[in-house]
Each structure stands twice: as C-alpha cells, then as structure tokens.
Amino acid sequence: MGESHQSQEEEGEMEGLCCCEYINTQGERSHLLMSFCDCEDLDSAADRVFKRQKVPSSNYEALYMTLEDRLRIPWCSGKGAKQVNPQVIPPLLLVPLSLNIAAIHPLLTAVVLVLLPILLIRYYFRFIKIRQSGPFFLSWGLVSVGYLYSLYLRLVVPLGIVTSTETCLLTVLMGAMLAALTSAKQNPGFISGKNKLGADSKQGPAFPKNGVKNTHEESLQGNGIQLRSSADRNHAISNPVQNGGKVGKASSIQSTDAPYQNDSTMQSTKRPLQRNGNNNNRDKQDLGQDAVIDVEGQRVAAQPLWCHVCKMPRPPRAGHCMICKRCVLRLDHHCIWIDHCVGKNNHRSFLLTLVLFMSSAGYGVWLSLNSTCPGWYSKRWIPYCPQAYSTSSSALVFTCCYYTLMVLTAMSGILVSQLINISWNMTGREERVAIRNKTYKVRCCGFCVYTDKYDKGCVQNWWEFSQKPKLEKPAVQMV
C-alpha cells in the first residue's frame, strides 16, 4: 500500500511539471536553467586537475550520472522535460566533423577512415566489458544515414545528373529500411517474468511432496512446456531440479544450451538416446525413468533449462542476454547497431533491415560516384577519382562514398553470417556455444562452422524462418 501510494504521489508530481521542469535523481523538483548550478562533482574534478592531482574514477562516474540526469530537452507532454541519453551526443558531433576533415586532403581521408574503425572497435570492447545497454552505436548509424542523405540532396541532386526517379527510389529504400529497423526494435521474444521466483531463491524452485499443481508445473507450462498426462505431471513434480538446478541421470541427451550448464546449473549426460532396433528396450526404459520431450524432432530432458540470473525455467534454444538482462526466445545475439536483442520475434525484421540498408547504401554510392566522377567504374575496381578533390563539395561527396563503402564491407560480413546460419537453422549464439564446447562441425574447407542439431535442410530451414512467429510460446509435449 505504501509503495503504491508513493508511486501515485510521484505520478501526480510528474503531471504538474511544465515543459522545462523535471524530477531529479534526488526526488527534487528542478529546472533546465539550473542545469549548470550545484556542480560539486565538476568543481572537484576541475580542482584536482588544476592541482595536478589524479581524478578518481568514482568522480568520473558521479559526473556522468549528473550529466545523464540533467541532460534534457523541453517537452510539452505535461510530464516535464524529456531525458536524453548522453551517448546520443558524440555521434552528432563526430560524424560530420570527421567526414569534413577527411575531405580536406586525400591523406587526411586515409587517416580518418583508418582511425574511425579503430575508435569504434575500442569503444565496442569497452561496451562489452561493462555490459550496459547504450544507444551510442544506434545513434552513430542513424546520424550517418541522415547526414549522408542530406549531403546527397544538397550536393549530388543539384548537379542534374541524377533523375528524380532515381532519387525517389533511393528515398523509398531508405524509408523501408527505417520501417524495418522500427520493427526490429520491437519485442524480440522476451520470456515473461510472471513465473520468476523470489530473489531469495538461489538453489532453484521449491516443490511440495504432494501431487498438487505448484510453481514448478506453472513454470513449465508458462515457458512453453506442456505436461500432457497426469503421469507426466507427477513425474515432473516428483523429479524437480535439485542441487541448484542440476539434473542427474534423468537427462538422456546433451543439453541444448551448453553454456548454461554452468550458469543455470543444468547438466546432462553426453550419451544420446539410441533409436536403433537393438536398443528399443533401453529406449523404453529411458523414457519410463528419464522423461524426455520432443523439441523440433530432438529428444531432450523434460526438466526445463534453468536460468540462474532470471531464476526461472526457459524453453530450449532460449538464452539470457547479459546486456538486456532478460531471457529471449531463440536468442541469436545482441546487436549494438540497433541497441536491441535479435530473437525469435524480430529476427526476420533484422535481416530485412540489413538487406535494405545495404541496398540503399550501395545504390546511393553508385548515384553519387556517377555524378561526381563519371566513368569511375571503367578505370579501376576501387573508386579512383583524383579530380574529386578539385572542389570542396565533390571532395566531401567522394569521401562520404568511401566511408559508405567501408561500412558496407563490414555489414556484408554480418549479412553473410546471418544467411549461412539461417540456412543451417543455427543461431549465432548456438554457433558460439559449439565453438566454445568444441562440438562444432566444419564446412566450406574449414571457413564455416556449424552444428546440425536443428538442421532440417536448407529449404525447410528457410521456410520455417519465413513463417511469422506465433504470439503464444511454442508448446513442447511429452514423447
């Protein structure tokens, strides 16, 4: 009651704010004009710098938190000024500045185009180290797209070489790409936390000895595992995940989620169930003692995979994202360029975004080079145009074309990897798990790594991928 009453009071305070007011982290009413007042952390850091003293990392963290709280823009929604993430600001300055510097001289073009990937890679590893979500890379991509398109309209179209039809086609491709990006930013398939156990549960769920429906059974059904008969229900209840979620000999096939054998405390034996005629009795005995379920044609243990972080069971092929801090159905990876997970629900939109981005970017480069450097493709495979630096506008367009080609080269690697994995019905996460556990197979003269755990053939794999995912979670029934 007290918490709900407090939340109602906070909502009431938010409703009474003007466009320039906000509630700060200390719960006090503040104004945008006071953003540069009471800056104790900044004063302390500046004082140490002038005294030639080392500024502690805690001071930088406090300064960043203050900046994050006070960086807002006026917003006429009746709930005060809108907060802006500080990671959005650097790309707004770095992208136009770096490209304009690169357009001054060919040597500067080479230096900038070499330094930019290095800086982004260093920031990426820092991003992976702290495992915190941030819109820096998403902002970098959107700023690059917007700035390059504005240069195309301002510098390329007035030359009169590009027709209006070509410009309209490029605009449609970019609009479709942004629409696909918006769709990819939707729910990737987060597993509902309604079956999440309490924070004090460290060893897994507690199970009553009677046969009454309990938390474990609800968690099984809530995460897509259905118990078809009362015997199956009693077996699942009477054989809970014990010893921190570990499964003893009840598991008769290797877990579909190997990395969680350590974190989620789910362990399976390495011996798969034999299906030949000589082992029918053994097979039936395993089915009787060690309940298994059928998952897309594969037999796995009836007990669900246990997520130690979320403290709840999850379906096969689901994984926990350490950046989003949630479990995702059929997790592929966390994409920094869309600042979101790629899972079962948004994987198709993500692939479509990649295809449309490469199509629009490649088409824009073709139109721009034809306008500033006619006949460039007949001379060399790599665009070569010394006369492009004769004017500042043509030099800027030429530099932006090289920048776009560099981005296209990086994105093409991601696209090829996605196409290969989809053709083999394998997620990026399953590929990394197979490499780490050394359970992978090799194709294409050792250039491709794959696992055939869910492979049903290229045509069938693409057919299943193209199908719209159901709103409800896929049910898994007992064999």
Buried (B, 14 or more C-beta within 10 A) or exposed (E): EEEEEEEEEEEEBBEEBBBBBBBEEEEEEBBBEEBEEEBEBBEBBEEBEEEEEEBEEEBEEBBEEBBBBBBBEEBEEEBBBEBBBBBBBBBBEBBBEBBBBBBBEBEBBEEBBEEBEEEBEEBEEEBEEEEEBBBBBBBBBBBBBEBBBEBBEEBBBEBEBBEEEBBEBBBEBBEBBBBBBEBBBEEBBBBEEEBBBEEEEEEBBEBEEEEEEBBBBEBBBBBBBBBEEEEBBEBBBEBBBBEBBBBEEBBBBBBBBBBBBEBBBBBBBEEEBEEEEEEEEEBEEBBEEBBBBEBBEBBBBBBBBBBBBBBBBBBBBBBBBEBBEBBBBBBBBBBBBBBBBBBBBBBBBBBBBBBBBBBBBBBBBBBBBBBBBEEBEEEEEEBEBEEBBEEEBBBBBBBBBBBBBBBBEEBEEBBEBBBBBBBBBBBBBBBBBBEEEEBBEEEEEEEBBBBEBBBBEEEEBBEEBEEEBEEEBBEBEBE
